[in-house]
Amino acid sequence: MFNEVQSSATPILLLITKPSLQAAALLQHLKHALSLTGKLQNIQRSLDDIPPQSVVLFDMMDADKKVIHHWQSTLARKNKNLKLLLLNTPTEYPFHDIESWPNITGVFYASDDQTQLIDGLQGIQRGECYFSQKLASYLITHAGNYRYYSTESALLTHREKEILNKLRVGASNIEIARALFISENTVKTHLYNLFRKIAVKNRTQAVSWANDNLRR
């Protein structure tokens, strides 16, 4: 795994799962570790509004196709600025199905332990994503092939703007990674998020967008 989304004034950690003592204990542990307000949402119940920039953990353990489609639609309508992470994801869950989730920011598999979960969530709080190397490569390769819920007016992070400016001068992924002291896979993850936010399919389109919308 490698780590590589910003908080508003009152973000929350929303755990969508089947209510249980184990789920309640996990939420309490995460709240304490991350210093966030938390809420347990019954996966079978309707959802109230979510504060902007909140982190949503969706438990795949008890979710069938009908439940998944319902929540994909619900989360897309509720809040375009939330950060969505899948929890207890089956290892065989297809990458193209992962990409269909709105605002997908991280994927934790059933084999991941609580230490990996907390480390990943801490990265999310710093404005990063949490994907496996294979998944990140897939997402950046296929960026722009799907309908995204962000628009060109979406706010970019400071790091995303840095990378856009590097693209403007023709820097490669390796050159960007060296200049910003991050891994090449982290660069790929940032590029995926950039392409999604500004609705472009490749580096050339991203540079054109940057020239029109960002100051030098």
Secondary structure, 3 states (H helix, E strand, C coil): CEECCCCCCCCEEEEEECCCHHHHHHHHHHHHHHCCEEEEEECCCCCCCCCCCCEEEEECCCCCHHHHHHHHHHHHHHCCCCEEEEEEECCCCCHHHHHCCCCEEEEEECCCCHHHHHHHHHHHHCCCCEECHHHHHHHHHHCCCCCCCCCCCCCCCHHHHHHHHHHHCCCCHHHHHHHHCCCHHHHHHHHHHHHHHHCCCCHHHHHHHHHHHCCC
